[in-house]
């Protein structure tokens, strides 16, 4: 089976909707909520997605396809899972990847960074995010990629970096949309493979 030019072992082209539905089923099957007996809440464990080579091979094309109409020219990946997924999307789109670093530290005095602080994230932290200035340029169409969005704080900060560079924000492609605020989803142009309710 090959996804991308979606074939189904000798049976010809499979409709895209079927391929999307199959990926959603596989994502749900490989995902776990985990906790210890003493924990009062469960933690998301998406590591099954990275461990399954068939799921991994489909994530880049699936996330990229959700923004085909925007024609991104650069992919932004939030450290660290966003960079993993961003590399898959960038490879599929044949564009570059710019890593958004958390708490960036210039290696030399001449290192030029664009930085901003986030609104509270899912752990109620304010993070400093940054990109190397010479990797994000005016006129580029930037697509943010991450595994999960919940509060939108990091995505809003990423858009601030994009706008500060004079680039254009395409939106955020994520595997799981956990946003409770539909206005924020529209404002950030979030498109996902799953909603948190699906898990």
N, C-alpha and C positions, 0 to 999 in steps of 0.2 A: 504494500500500500504506500502511495506517495501522496503527501499533501502539498499543496502549493499549486501544481498543475494537477488537480485532484483526480487521481485514478483509483480504481478499486479492483486490483488484481484481475485483469482480463475482462472486466465488465464495462470498460469505458469510463467516461466522465461521470463523476458523482456530483449531484447538485451541491452548490456551496452551502445551502441551508442544512443539508444532511451532514456535511463535514463539520460545520460549526456546532451542530447538536452533538455529534460524536465527541468532539473535543470537550464540550461542557460536561458530558457524562464521564469522560476519563478524568477530567480535573476534579470532579466531585469524588470519584472513587479513590483517587490518590491523596486526597486531603484528609487531615485528622485534626480534631480538637483534642488537646491533651491537658491533663492535670494530674497532680498527685492527690492522694486522699485528703491531705491537709489543705489543699488549695480551695478557695471559695469561688474561683472562676477558672474557666478553661482558656488555654492559649492556642492560637492558631499555629498549626504546623504544616507549611506548604512544601516541606523538603521532599515529599514524594513526587512533586512535579519535576524537580531537578534530577531526581534519581531515575526517572523513566525516560529512556532515550526517544521514544516515539512522541510523548508529550512535549519534551524539550524541543524536538525538531519542528513541532507545529506552532509553538508559542510565538516565535518571531514573525512568521507570515500572518498569523491570526491577529496579533496586535497591530501590525503594520496595515493590514487590510481595513481596519476600522477608521483609518485616516487617509485612505487612498485619495479621497477627494481633495485633501489639503496639500498633497505633494510635498511632504517635509524634505528639507535639504540638510538637516542636522538632527540628530537624536540626542536628547539629554537623559542621562541615567543617574538617579539618586543613589549615592553610596549606601549600601552595597548591593542589595538585591536589584535595585533599579539599574545598576550598571551591568549586572549579569544579563538581565532581560533586554536592556538597551542595546547591548552588543549584538544580540540575536536579531533585533528589529533593524538596527543599522546595517548589518550584514545583508539582510533580506532586501532592504531599500537601496543598498549600494551607496550609502552616505556615511559620513563620519559620526563618531560618538564623542560627546563631551561629558565627562563625569562631573557631577555636582558633588563637591566634597563637603562633609560635615566638619565644622570647626577647622577650616583650612589654615595652614601655617605656611607662609611663603618660605621657600628654601633659601632665597637670597633677597637682599634689599631691592633688587631690580625686578623681582617677580611681581607681575601685575595681575591683580585679582579683582573681580567684581564680587562684592559680598553683600549679604543682607541677613536680617534676623527673621525667624519664623514667628508666627502666632503660635500659641500652645499646640503641641502635637498630641498624638494619642496617649502619650505618657505625661502630658501637661508640662513638657519641657519647651523652652525657647532655644532654638538652635541657630548657630551662625552657619549659613550656607554660602559657598563660593565656587566660582569657575575661573579658570585662567582666562584672562582678558583676550589673549590672542587666539583662543579657540572658538569664541562665540562672536560673530561679526554682524554688522549692520546688513540688513537685507536678507539674512537667512530666515528660513521658515523652520521653527524649532518645535519638535514634538517631545514631550516629556513621557518617559516610560517608567513604570514602577509596578510592583506586584500587588499593592493594596493602597487604597485611599480611604481614610476614615474621617479626619477633621478637615483636610484640605490645606492645613497650614504649610506643609512643605511645598505643595503644588503652587500655592499663592506666592511663596517666596521665590520659587523657580521662575514664575512668570515675571516677577519684579526684575530678576537678573536678565531675562530675555529682553524686556523692554529697556533696561538700562544700557544694553549693548546695541540697541537700535534694531534688533531682530523682531520677527513676528511670531507670536504665540499661536501654534496650531491647536494645542490642547494637550490632554493627558490620556494616554492609553494605559489602562491598568487591567490586571487579571480580575481583581475583586473590587467592586464598588461598595464601600460601607458607609458612604455619606448619608446623613439623615436630612441634609438641607438640599432640596431640589434646586433652589435658586443658585447655590454654590456650584452644583453639578453643571448647570447651564452656563454660568459665568466662566468656569474653568474649561468648558468644553470637554468634559470627562466622558470617555467611552470605555466600556468594560466588557470582558468575556463572561463574567458572572456578577450577580448581586450577592451581597452577604447572606440574604435570605435563602439563596440556593444551597448554602453550606450547612 
